[in-house]
């Protein structure tokens, strides 16, 4: 039974990661010209999305709204991405 669960859970994990990556690219692409979604910027916000807004994945708009609501709790690196 465990093997069946592990096998079915793997695609969900990949889908969530892909959705998160898509969200971060969208978030960073809609910022100013200086925020083009570099790997460093995506790396800065990924932990905050999982920590603060995991329940919103894969809804990109909901994640963006959640991160904006949680601005005071963002890591300094991710907060800098939103300020650009």
C-alpha positions in Angstrom: 0.0 0.0 0.0 2.8 2.4 0.8 4.5 1.9 -2.6 1.3 2.7 -4.4 0.9 6.0 -2.3 4.5 7.0 -2.9 4.1 6.4 -6.6 0.9 8.5 -6.9 2.3 11.3 -4.7 5.4 11.9 -6.9 3.5 13.4 -9.8 1.7 15.7 -7.4 5.0 17.0 -6.0 6.3 17.7 -9.5 3.1 19.5 -10.4 3.3 21.7 -7.3 6.9 22.5 -8.0 6.1 23.3 -11.6 3.2 25.5 -10.5 5.3 27.3 -8.0 8.0 28.0 -10.6 5.4 29.3 -13.0 4.0 31.5 -10.3 7.4 32.9 -9.4 8.2 33.6 -13.0 4.9 35.4 -13.4 5.4 37.4 -10.2 8.9 38.5 -11.2 8.0 39.2 -14.8 5.2 41.6 -13.8 7.6 43.6 -11.6 9.7 46.5 -12.8 12.3 46.1 -15.6 15.0 45.3 -13.0 13.0 42.3 -11.8 13.2 39.8 -14.6 12.9 36.7 -12.6 16.6 35.7 -12.2 17.3 32.4 -10.6 18.5 34.3 -7.5 15.1 36.1 -7.2 13.2 32.8 -7.6 15.4 31.2 -5.0 14.8 34.1 -2.6 11.0 33.7 -2.6 10.5 30.0 -2.9 10.9 29.3 0.8 8.5 32.1 1.7 5.9 30.7 -0.6 6.1 27.3 1.1 6.4 28.7 4.6 3.7 31.4 4.4 1.4 30.5 1.4 1.6 26.8 0.8 -2.2 26.5 1.0 -2.5 28.8 -2.1 -0.4 26.6 -4.4 -1.0 26.4 -7.4 -3.1 29.6 -7.7 -0.6 32.3 -8.7 -2.9 35.2 -8.0 -3.7 33.8 -4.5 0.0 33.3 -3.8 0.8 36.8 -4.9 -1.9 38.2 -2.7 -0.8 36.0 0.2 2.8 37.2 -0.1 1.7 40.8 -0.2 -0.4 40.3 2.9 2.5 38.6 4.7 5.0 41.4 3.7 6.1 41.9 7.3 7.0 38.1 7.5 8.9 37.8 4.2 12.5 37.1 4.3 14.7 40.1 3.5 15.7 38.6 0.2 12.1 38.0 -0.9 10.9 41.4 0.4 13.6 43.0 -1.8 12.1 41.3 -4.8 8.7 42.8 -4.1 10.1 46.2 -3.6 11.7 46.3 -7.0 
